[in-house]
């Protein structure tokens, strides 16, 4: 093994070990370091999910109307889902 390869490997390994040790022994959490805060509350997420479902059902019903099929309600879809 030549000298360059040995020195390069030792440097890369040293940096890797240093980063791991800094993470293990750090007093702050990753969320504090990144200053991460949720952009929306859980209530807003749930509301967005309900809106998404309503939009998907409406889009599916629009396709069904174009094909001449009867529309489906959210209850129909939920009952079909529970049966399977």
ABEGO torsion letter per residue (X at the ends): XBAAAAAAAAAAAAAAAAAAAAAAABABBAAAAAGBBBABBAAAAAAAAAAAAAAAAAAAAAAAAAAGBBBBBAAAAAAAAAAX
